[in-house]
């Protein structure tokens, strides 16, 4: 009888599904939006210009108090599942949940975006490194997550096979791609919530990859006095044009 029980337990272990990744504990909802990947190259040298979210290299210009996942890029790992972390000095193992970034007033994420005149929208830049032109890596997915209620806020998930990301500016610190569509002021994030980021990529074969924050400066809105001057100016030009054309014998009256 004991032998039969042991055999049964062994069979159950063999047929049990593999453990799910932590990302699978986050639910897609009706408000989950889609992120857009483009070959737009973010400006500057990444470690010197932009705060990191998930980076396998030290960040000398990281804003004070702005944590990131300085993951261990040993060079002998090809596939990664990495979360961000708001913990300063954090270095997460594969598929390990990090701490979240607060989004309320006074939070470091909101303060940074406002300081960059970015409002509450931003993008994520990607720095890819590869050994040669025949060894591009693959972005399997990237997620913007609400850590507090475990929901997916926005996702880039192109399906089986992912998206090949050949390095256009090969070398650590020289960005290659932009993911856009992020916003910390949306109906599915409360001020008390925390957000995190998750990246899954495969085919890593050279220097460490970086996923970093890119502020999107918004155009300045003219002051009311400026709008009034513009309206008066346009009205004046219209009146002069109308008078000139009447002098040329053109009548705008409706018969």
C-alpha positions as CSV (number, residue, x, y, z in Angstrom):
1,X,0.0,0.0,0.0
2,X,2.8,2.4,0.9
3,X,4.5,1.6,-2.4
4,X,1.3,2.5,-4.3
5,X,1.0,5.8,-2.5
6,X,4.6,6.7,-3.3
7,X,4.0,5.9,-7.0
8,X,0.9,7.9,-7.0
9,X,2.7,10.9,-5.5
10,X,5.4,10.6,-8.1
11,X,2.9,10.6,-10.9
12,X,1.2,13.6,-9.5
13,X,4.5,15.5,-9.4
14,X,5.2,14.6,-13.0
15,X,1.8,15.7,-14.2
16,X,1.6,18.9,-12.1
17,X,1.9,22.1,-14.2
18,X,5.1,24.1,-14.0
19,X,5.1,26.9,-11.5
20,X,3.8,30.2,-13.0
21,X,5.9,33.3,-13.2
22,X,5.1,36.0,-10.8
23,X,3.9,38.2,-13.6
24,X,1.0,35.7,-14.1
25,X,-0.5,36.9,-10.7
26,X,-1.4,40.2,-12.3
27,X,-4.8,40.5,-14.0
28,X,-5.5,42.1,-17.3
29,X,-8.6,44.3,-17.0
30,X,-10.9,46.4,-19.3
31,X,-8.7,49.4,-18.7
32,X,-5.4,47.7,-19.6
33,X,-3.8,49.7,-22.4
34,X,-1.3,48.8,-25.1
35,X,2.3,50.1,-25.1
36,X,3.9,51.0,-28.5
37,X,7.4,50.0,-29.4
38,X,9.3,52.2,-31.9
39,X,12.8,52.6,-33.3
40,X,12.9,56.1,-31.9
41,X,16.3,56.5,-30.2
42,X,16.1,58.4,-26.8
43,X,18.7,61.1,-26.6
44,X,21.8,61.1,-24.5
45,X,23.9,58.5,-22.8
46,X,21.6,56.4,-20.6
47,X,23.6,56.2,-17.3
48,X,24.4,59.9,-17.5
49,X,21.0,61.3,-18.5
50,X,18.0,59.1,-17.5
51,X,16.8,57.4,-14.3
52,X,17.0,53.6,-14.5
53,X,14.2,51.2,-13.9
54,X,15.8,47.8,-14.7
55,X,19.5,48.0,-15.6
56,X,22.4,45.6,-15.3
57,X,24.9,48.3,-14.8
58,X,25.7,51.0,-12.2
59,X,23.9,54.3,-12.6
60,X,26.2,57.2,-11.6
61,X,23.6,59.9,-12.3
62,X,20.5,58.2,-10.7
63,X,18.5,60.8,-8.8
64,X,18.9,60.6,-5.1
65,X,16.3,58.2,-3.6
66,X,15.2,56.8,-7.0
67,X,15.6,53.1,-6.7
68,X,16.1,50.6,-9.6
69,X,16.9,47.0,-10.2
70,X,20.6,46.6,-10.7
71,X,20.3,43.0,-11.8
72,X,23.2,40.7,-12.1
73,X,24.2,40.6,-15.8
74,X,26.9,37.8,-15.5
75,X,27.1,37.2,-19.3
76,X,26.2,33.6,-19.0
77,X,22.4,34.1,-18.8
78,X,20.5,34.5,-22.0
79,X,16.9,34.8,-20.8
80,X,15.6,37.3,-18.2
81,X,12.4,37.9,-16.3
82,X,13.1,41.1,-14.3
83,X,11.0,43.4,-12.2
84,X,11.9,47.0,-11.2
85,X,12.3,48.0,-7.6
86,X,12.0,51.3,-5.8
87,X,14.5,50.1,-3.2
88,X,17.7,52.1,-3.5
89,X,20.6,49.6,-4.0
90,X,18.2,46.9,-5.0
91,X,19.4,43.9,-7.0
92,X,16.7,41.3,-7.7
93,X,17.1,37.7,-8.7
94,X,15.2,36.3,-11.7
95,X,11.4,36.5,-11.5
96,X,11.5,38.3,-8.1
97,X,8.9,40.9,-7.2
98,X,10.4,44.3,-6.3
99,X,9.0,47.2,-4.2
100,X,6.7,49.7,-6.0
101,X,7.0,53.4,-6.9
102,X,4.5,55.6,-5.2
103,X,2.5,57.9,-7.5
104,X,0.9,60.3,-5.0
105,X,1.8,63.9,-4.4
106,X,5.4,64.3,-3.3
107,X,6.4,60.8,-4.6
108,X,9.8,60.7,-6.3
109,X,8.4,59.4,-9.6
110,X,5.8,62.2,-9.8
111,X,8.3,64.8,-8.6
112,X,10.8,63.7,-11.3
113,X,8.3,63.9,-14.1
114,X,7.1,67.4,-13.0
115,X,10.7,68.6,-12.8
116,X,11.2,67.5,-16.4
117,X,8.0,69.4,-17.5
118,X,6.6,66.0,-18.5
119,X,3.2,66.2,-16.8
120,X,2.4,62.6,-15.8
121,X,3.2,60.9,-19.1
122,X,6.5,59.3,-20.0
123,X,8.2,56.6,-22.1
124,X,10.7,53.8,-21.4
125,X,13.9,53.7,-23.3
126,X,15.7,50.5,-24.1
127,X,19.5,50.1,-24.4
128,X,20.3,46.8,-26.3
129,X,23.8,45.3,-26.5
130,X,24.8,42.4,-28.8
131,X,28.0,40.7,-29.9
132,X,27.5,41.2,-33.6
133,X,24.9,42.0,-36.3
134,X,23.8,38.3,-36.4
135,X,22.9,38.1,-32.7
136,X,19.9,40.3,-32.0
137,X,18.0,39.9,-28.8
138,X,14.2,39.5,-28.4
139,X,11.8,41.5,-26.3
140,X,9.2,39.0,-25.2
141,X,7.1,41.5,-23.2
142,X,7.1,44.6,-21.1
143,X,4.4,45.4,-18.5
144,X,3.4,48.5,-16.5
145,X,1.7,47.2,-13.3
146,X,-0.3,48.3,-10.4
147,X,1.4,46.5,-7.5
148,X,-1.3,47.5,-5.0
149,X,-4.2,45.7,-6.6
150,X,-2.2,43.3,-8.8
151,X,-3.5,44.5,-12.2
152,X,-1.8,45.1,-15.6
153,X,-2.0,48.8,-16.4
154,X,-0.3,48.7,-19.8
155,X,1.4,46.0,-21.8
156,X,3.7,45.3,-24.7
157,X,3.1,41.6,-25.5
158,X,3.4,40.8,-29.2
159,X,2.8,37.1,-28.7
160,X,4.9,34.0,-29.5
161,X,8.3,34.9,-30.8
162,X,8.4,38.4,-29.3
163,X,10.1,41.2,-31.2
164,X,13.7,41.1,-32.4
165,X,15.6,44.1,-31.2
166,X,18.8,44.5,-33.2
167,X,21.1,47.1,-31.7
168,X,21.1,50.3,-33.7
169,X,23.5,52.0,-31.3
170,X,25.5,49.1,-30.0
171,X,27.4,49.6,-26.8
172,X,26.4,50.1,-23.1
173,X,24.9,53.5,-22.6
174,X,23.7,54.2,-26.1
175,X,20.0,53.7,-26.4
176,X,18.2,52.0,-29.2
177,X,14.4,51.9,-28.8
178,X,11.4,53.6,-27.1
179,X,8.3,52.1,-25.5
180,X,5.6,54.7,-25.2
181,X,2.1,54.9,-23.7
182,X,2.8,55.3,-19.9
183,X,0.8,57.6,-17.6
184,X,0.6,57.7,-13.8
185,X,-2.6,59.7,-13.9
186,X,-5.3,57.3,-15.2
187,X,-8.6,55.9,-13.8
188,X,-7.1,52.7,-12.6
189,X,-4.4,54.1,-10.4
190,X,-5.3,55.7,-7.0
191,X,-3.0,58.1,-5.3
192,X,-2.2,55.6,-2.6
193,X,-1.2,52.9,-5.1
194,X,2.3,51.8,-6.1
195,X,3.4,50.9,-9.6
196,X,6.2,48.6,-10.9
197,X,7.6,47.5,-14.2
198,X,8.5,44.1,-15.7
199,X,10.6,43.1,-18.7
200,X,11.1,39.7,-20.2
201,X,13.8,39.3,-22.9
202,X,15.7,36.5,-24.4
203,X,18.9,36.0,-26.4
204,X,21.1,38.2,-24.2
205,X,24.6,37.7,-25.4
206,X,26.7,40.8,-24.6
207,X,26.7,43.8,-22.3
208,X,23.9,44.4,-19.9
209,X,20.5,45.7,-21.1
210,X,18.8,48.8,-19.7
211,X,15.2,49.9,-19.4
212,X,15.0,53.5,-18.2
213,X,12.6,56.3,-17.8
214,X,12.3,58.9,-20.5
215,X,10.4,62.1,-19.7
216,X,8.1,63.5,-22.4
217,X,8.2,67.3,-22.0
218,X,4.8,68.8,-22.9
219,X,4.4,71.9,-25.0
220,X,3.8,75.1,-22.9
221,X,0.3,76.4,-23.0
222,X,0.1,80.1,-23.8
223,X,-1.1,82.4,-21.1
224,X,-4.5,84.0,-21.4
225,X,-3.0,87.4,-22.4
226,X,-1.1,85.7,-25.2
227,X,-4.2,84.0,-26.5
228,X,-6.1,87.3,-26.5
229,X,-3.3,89.0,-28.5
230,X,-3.3,86.2,-31.0
231,X,-7.1,86.4,-31.4
232,X,-7.0,90.2,-31.8
233,X,-4.1,89.9,-34.3
234,X,-6.0,87.3,-36.4
235,X,-9.1,89.4,-36.3
236,X,-7.2,92.5,-37.5
237,X,-5.6,90.6,-40.4
238,X,-9.0,89.2,-41.5
239,X,-10.6,92.7,-41.5
240,X,-7.7,94.2,-43.6
241,X,-8.0,91.4,-46.1
242,X,-11.8,91.8,-46.4
243,X,-11.5,95.5,-46.9
244,X,-8.8,95.1,-49.6
245,X,-10.8,92.5,-51.5
246,X,-13.9,94.8,-51.4
247,X,-11.8,97.5,-52.9
248,X,-10.9,95.1,-55.7
249,X,-14.6,94.8,-56.6
250,X,-15.2,91.4,-54.9
251,X,-18.6,91.3,-53.0
252,X,-18.9,88.6,-50.3
253,X,-22.7,89.2,-49.8
254,X,-25.0,86.2,-50.2
255,X,-27.6,86.8,-53.0
